[in-house]
Amino acid sequence: MLVYGRNVAKEVLKNNKKVYKIIIREDFDDKSIISLIEKGDYNIESLSKKEFSKFDKYSHQGIILDIEDFKYAELEDFIYEDDAKVVILDHLEDTHNLGAIIRTCEAAGISGIIIPKDRSVSVNSTVMKTSAGALENVRIAMVTNLSQTVDKLKKEGFWVVGTAMENSTDYREIDYSGKIALVIGNEGSGMSKSMFNACDFIAKIPMYGKINSLNASVAAGIMIYEVMRSKK
């Protein structure tokens, strides 16, 4: 998988992830990244500005890494933690939303993220770029069936909290202590019916303006930090 940009490159190199090749523009001058490269034994390809221009649509900042594909975690890697807080993404479709949510989850200290295998965005180079390096420090499990996964979480003591405007409670009035699974719905249609029915609580973020919805990653950010407040 090709990944682009300085933040991603720095995190990959710092975490000793397998790198097949580093493609670098001849005028690249980020001393901190160059120092990391010099510490390792990498296959490096230096290109002129003209040669490198074929990658310009990717916002590369002068460096590209060819790395191994992202390795997903197992649910068991994080759901048994005391007071675990996890985020379930119910068939998100936008790579930038996924990247932004990953970045928020890493910053907030979320235990892990759960995404479905089918009809959903998965981790790719755009997600890694948007996450600004946070992907290296976040555990993401890909599951075959979200409903079965929620059933498993409930058996492990999780309370499931979804988001919707109808039949819901102000998100600030919900108790997020204990194990919490926060469900973020699809950008266009929200949570699926099965996930809605599986929720123990439905939270809403009050809207005071004329627009009655938020971008999925923005709504996720508000909810994630409210959920994590209970751990303080």
Secondary structure, DSSP 4 states (H G I P E B T S, - for coil): -EEESHHHHHHHHHTT--EEEEEEETT---HHHHHHHHHS---EEEE-HHHHGGGGGG--TTEEEEEPPPPPBPGGGTTTSTT-EEEEE-S---HHHHHHHHHHHHHHT-SEEEEESSSS----HHHHHHTTTGGGG--EEEES-HHHHHHHHHHTT-EEEEE-SSS-EEGGGS---SSEEEEE-BTTTBS-HHHHHH-SEEEE----SS-----HHHHHHHHHHHHHHTT-
